[in-house]
Amino acid sequence: MNVAVLGGKGRDSDEDRKFVFRLLDECAARYPLCSFVTTMTNIGVGYFVKEKCLEQTNGKYRHQLVEVSVRLMGADLLSPDERNTVLLARNATLFKLGDVFYYLANRERRGMMEELIQKRVSPSNRPYKIFLPGEELQLI
């Protein structure tokens, strides 16, 4: 079972960090031996997922992490359409790997992750849950 945990830009508060940590603990209890899938582990939700997955108990990792990483070098040389194509390919990888999706969305509900949820995950009938800031944690 691959649990994709994703977040919108700006979901990088201490409250979001605590929420992600609780989410991962509860998912690990519900889906034993699951792997967590995320992206952009240098900021926000992706960073929090990575931080939690790197925790160790008795010298062993508690969770397995799959990081989907796409790095654009010379991105300023690409047209906006070319950049979007690369980022959509990253999202396609997330979609292929995820069995269930948890998305910490921004109030504005815009961006690449929105497209992943609306155009790929929802029509596929894979389970997903969207959390807006301040919402209570509830697993699907």
C-alpha positions as CSV (number, residue, x, y, z in Angstrom):
1,M,0.0,0.0,0.0
2,N,1.4,3.4,-1.1
3,V,0.0,6.4,0.8
4,A,0.6,9.6,-1.1
5,V,0.8,12.6,1.2
6,L,0.9,15.9,-0.7
7,G,0.6,19.6,0.1
8,G,-0.1,22.9,-1.5
9,K,2.4,25.7,-1.4
10,G,2.3,27.6,1.9
11,R,1.3,24.5,4.0
12,D,4.5,24.9,6.0
13,S,3.3,26.0,9.4
14,D,4.1,24.3,12.7
15,E,0.4,23.3,12.8
16,D,0.8,21.6,9.4
17,R,3.9,19.8,10.6
18,K,2.0,18.4,13.7
19,F,-0.9,17.5,11.4
20,V,1.4,15.6,9.0
21,F,3.1,13.7,11.8
22,R,-0.3,12.6,13.2
23,L,-1.5,11.7,9.7
24,L,1.5,9.5,9.1
25,D,1.2,7.8,12.6
26,E,-2.5,7.1,12.0
27,C,-1.9,5.8,8.4
28,A,0.9,3.5,9.6
29,A,-1.5,2.1,12.2
30,R,-4.3,1.6,9.6
31,Y,-2.1,0.4,6.7
32,P,0.7,-1.7,8.3
33,L,3.8,-1.9,6.2
34,C,2.7,1.0,4.0
35,S,5.1,3.3,2.1
36,F,4.6,7.0,2.1
37,V,5.0,8.8,-1.2
38,T,5.6,12.5,-1.5
39,T,7.5,15.1,-3.5
40,M,9.4,18.4,-2.8
41,T,10.9,17.2,0.4
42,N,12.9,20.4,0.8
43,I,9.8,22.5,1.8
44,G,6.3,22.2,3.4
45,V,4.4,19.0,3.6
46,G,7.0,17.0,1.6
47,Y,9.6,18.1,4.1
48,F,7.4,17.1,7.0
49,V,6.8,13.7,5.5
50,K,10.5,13.1,5.0
51,E,11.3,14.4,8.5
52,K,8.8,11.9,10.0
53,C,10.0,9.0,7.8
54,L,13.6,9.6,8.9
55,E,12.8,9.1,12.6
56,Q,14.3,6.0,14.0
57,T,13.4,3.6,16.8
58,N,16.2,1.4,18.1
59,G,18.3,2.4,15.1
60,K,15.6,1.4,12.5
61,Y,13.4,3.6,10.4
62,R,9.8,3.5,11.4
63,H,8.4,4.3,8.0
64,Q,9.3,3.8,4.3
65,L,9.5,6.8,2.1
66,V,9.3,7.1,-1.7
67,E,10.3,10.6,-2.8
68,V,9.3,11.6,-6.3
69,S,11.9,14.2,-7.4
70,V,12.1,16.2,-10.5
71,R,14.8,18.9,-10.6
72,L,14.8,21.5,-13.4
73,M,18.2,22.9,-14.2
74,G,18.1,26.0,-16.3
75,A,14.4,26.2,-15.9
76,D,14.5,29.8,-17.1
77,L,15.5,28.5,-20.5
78,L,12.2,26.6,-20.8
79,S,8.9,28.1,-21.9
80,P,6.1,28.0,-19.3
81,D,4.5,25.2,-21.3
82,E,7.7,23.1,-21.2
83,R,8.0,23.7,-17.4
84,N,4.4,22.6,-16.9
85,T,5.0,19.5,-19.0
86,V,7.8,18.5,-16.7
87,L,5.8,19.1,-13.6
88,L,2.8,17.3,-14.9
89,A,5.1,14.3,-15.6
90,R,6.1,14.4,-11.9
91,N,2.4,14.4,-10.9
92,A,1.8,11.5,-13.2
93,T,4.5,9.5,-11.3
94,L,2.8,10.4,-8.0
95,F,-0.5,9.2,-9.5
96,K,1.0,5.9,-10.7
97,L,2.6,5.2,-7.3
98,G,-0.3,6.2,-5.0
99,D,-3.0,3.9,-3.8
100,V,-4.6,6.4,-1.5
101,F,-4.1,10.2,-1.4
102,Y,-4.1,12.7,1.4
103,Y,-3.8,16.3,0.2
104,L,-3.3,19.3,2.5
105,A,-4.7,22.0,0.2
106,N,-4.5,25.8,0.4
107,R,-7.7,27.7,0.9
108,E,-7.3,29.1,-2.7
109,R,-7.4,25.5,-4.1
110,R,-5.1,26.2,-7.1
111,G,-1.9,24.7,-8.3
112,M,-0.4,21.6,-9.8
113,M,-1.5,19.3,-7.0
114,E,-5.1,20.4,-7.5
115,E,-4.8,19.2,-11.1
116,L,-3.5,15.9,-10.0
117,I,-6.4,15.4,-7.6
118,Q,-9.2,16.7,-9.9
119,K,-8.0,15.3,-13.3
120,R,-6.4,12.0,-12.3
121,V,-7.2,10.8,-8.8
122,S,-10.9,11.6,-8.6
123,P,-11.8,10.0,-12.0
124,S,-9.8,6.9,-11.1
125,N,-12.0,6.2,-8.0
126,R,-8.9,5.9,-5.8
127,P,-9.6,7.0,-2.3
128,Y,-8.5,10.6,-1.4
129,K,-9.1,13.1,1.3
130,I,-8.5,16.9,1.0
131,F,-7.7,18.8,4.2
132,L,-8.1,22.6,4.2
133,P,-6.2,24.6,6.9
134,G,-7.8,24.0,10.3
135,E,-9.7,20.9,9.4
136,E,-9.7,17.9,11.7
137,L,-7.7,14.8,10.8
138,Q,-9.9,12.0,9.5
139,L,-8.6,8.9,7.6
140,I,-10.5,7.4,4.7
